[in-house]
């Protein structure tokens, strides 16, 4: 996998706080959302790259491994375990066979060529033979799509996927986006000759909802409003993800007027208790099939006006 500088993707410094990362992700996700860039063929790729960067940098443990191991951060646990085993077998930390990982471009270094083969074996490249040891091969990565309705994507829940004949139970966090990809480490094809298993990449496919349009964490809905309520005012029930709520309609409400309902939008991904807003647009309906009496009343109103 080619190296991607996640800090550069989000446009933040390596010392950025979690709040800085959250704000940068939110801003870029809105800017590059495929739904807002239908004529840009690269929008989906950039959006996935932004999601991937946020997936790593918003998680303190993943971020620590990424800062230390760079593009190979996914294998940090395997590397450290095998490094410890090597040290026990070949002289311990600080001995003549010592080695280290540099994430600043130096890569893997060591005084003993033994470690070069060990490193290649760990990350999936073919190593030679030395001392009767043979290198392993990393397993193949798998890719899968998971189709969710907008309402399913709005709640944390578990699902069982079958990938290459293997059943995998996963927890889907509330707030995932259409086109977002998450990685399940070690759920790909098994490694060969002692090498690590590959990973499973799951891309979410969330079709348009019949009621709500989603932009970022906000939801938008067009709600019909009869002419009489629009003119005289009153109350109107509307749908939300939590069920119906009753809204007051001001007298003389115009067609196209918007009403914002704070906290009634989509849950923010991995930010428990935080939600976007629901923006309702009133669509005033002109009555049809009027009786003669109703028409006469409208003519009277026309003359008065």
TAZI-V972360 format. One record per pair of residues at least 4 apart in sequence whose ideal C-beta (glycine too) atoms are under 6 Angstrom apart, sorted by the first residue. I is the first residue (numbers start at 1). J is the second residue. Records with the same first field share a line. If there is no record, write none. Layout:
I->J, J
This chain:
3->71
6->53, 56, 57
7->12, 14
9->49, 53
10->24, 53
11->24
12->16, 20, 21, 24
16->20, 21
21->57, 58
25->29, 54
28->32, 50
29->50
30->216
32->43, 46, 47
34->43, 44, 47, 179
37->43
42->46
44->179
47->179
48->181
51->180
53->57
54->58
56->62, 66
57->63
65->69, 73, 76
66->73
68->103
69->73, 76, 103
70->103
72->123
74->185
75->79
78->196
79->83, 122
86->90
87->92, 93
90->97
91->95, 96, 97
94->98
97->112
99->110, 115
100->109
101->108
102->106
108->119
110->115
117->127, 128, 130, 135
120->125, 127, 135
121->127, 135, 136
124->138
127->135
129->134
136->191, 193, 194, 195
137->192, 195
138->191, 195, 196
139->188, 189, 190, 191, 197, 198
140->188, 189, 198
141->188, 198, 199
142->163, 188, 200
143->201
144->163, 202
145->203, 205
146->202, 204
147->205
148->152, 153, 204, 206
150->206, 209
153->176, 206
154->174, 241, 266, 267
155->174
156->173, 174
157->172
158->171
160->167, 169
161->168
162->167
163->168
168->187
173->270
174->267
175->267, 268, 269
176->180, 204
178->206
180->204
181->201, 203
182->202
183->199, 201
184->200
185->199
186->197
187->200
188->197, 198, 199, 200
189->198
190->197
191->195, 196, 197
211->221, 239
212->219, 221
213->220
214->219, 266
217->265, 266, 268, 276
218->265, 276, 277
219->265, 266, 278
220->279
221->280
222->281, 283
223->238, 280
224->283, 285
225->229, 230, 282, 284
226->285
227->287
228->232
229->234, 249
230->253, 284
232->251
233->249, 250, 251
234->249
235->246, 248
236->247, 249
237->244, 246
238->247, 280
239->244
240->245, 264, 278
249->253
253->257, 282
255->284
257->282
258->279, 281
259->280
260->277, 279
261->278
262->277
263->275
264->278
265->275, 276, 277, 278
266->276
267->275
268->274
290->294, 295
